[in-house]
Amino acid sequence: MTQKEQICDKAVELLRQEPRGLRFAELMRRLQRELPEVKSARRVVPNLHIFRPEEIAKPARGLFRHTRFRETEVESDIQLAETRTPRRGGENQFYGSFAAYFVEELEECTKAIPLGGNCFKEKWGTPDVIGVLCPRQSDILKFPPEVVSAEVKTDSSALITAFGQACSYRLFSHKVCLVIPDSVSESDLAQLDALCRVFGLGLILFDAENPAEPSYQIRVRATKHEPDMFYANRNLKVIEDTLFG
């Protein structure tokens, strides 16, 4: 038996015991522990789904799952989200801490405020947090102010809605971040990661069950674009005193 066949056989055996699958790093660790004499695992593992398509699937980047669990993949992801999704109505508990994170750690803005609700009173929505990046007194090169917005979502079952809302904020914002629970399924996270990169959104993960210590983690940085200045000025007029005061 070749080393490639040994690795594939052992990988199939390991994945049969993991309904949710294994990430690349964890699968590598287990293979190295089980097959210490085999040295080619790092070359074989990325293509397991190609070498053994009847037994191994790759539902997301870096994630391997036995095909016996393919039919229950969506069901198990939904069950996981339901068990770890906090009660609705608590999103506003995170607005203040994320506004601080926006300014102090991401440094995407010089001032940020919680917003939410229907402050802008129009169907394109109101960000949960909005901020502005202005040049500091010490900056040698001055630049025009930039508007940054964020959509915070604690409900893992409403990710598509959250993504759509975040995209709509690009109408009046230079940068937009989507903030979602770190408990989302691997497949959902992989797709959101890819979508955020395509549309230029930032992607932030956080512990939606712990308002005291959300542990925000940046996954994708937002890219800057030019918003429609008519809508940017119209919306900022509503909060001018609060944001620029």
SULNOR-V780660 format. One line per field, one symbol per residue. psi: psi as a letter, one per 20 degrees, with the letter a starting at -180 (. if undefined). A space follows every 50 residues. Layout:
psi=???
//
This chain:
psi=prhghgggghgggghijnhiaqqgggggghghhhmhipijhhhgghkhig hmhhhpqnirpjppqqihjghjggghhgggghhjprqrjjhiiigghhgg hgghghkiripqqqeablgilqiirpqhpqrpoqqrhipgoqqqqppqqq oppioiikhggggggghhiihjqhqpqporqjjqqggggghhggghhgij qqppqrnijnhhnhlpppgpqqqqrorohghghgghhhjghghi.
//
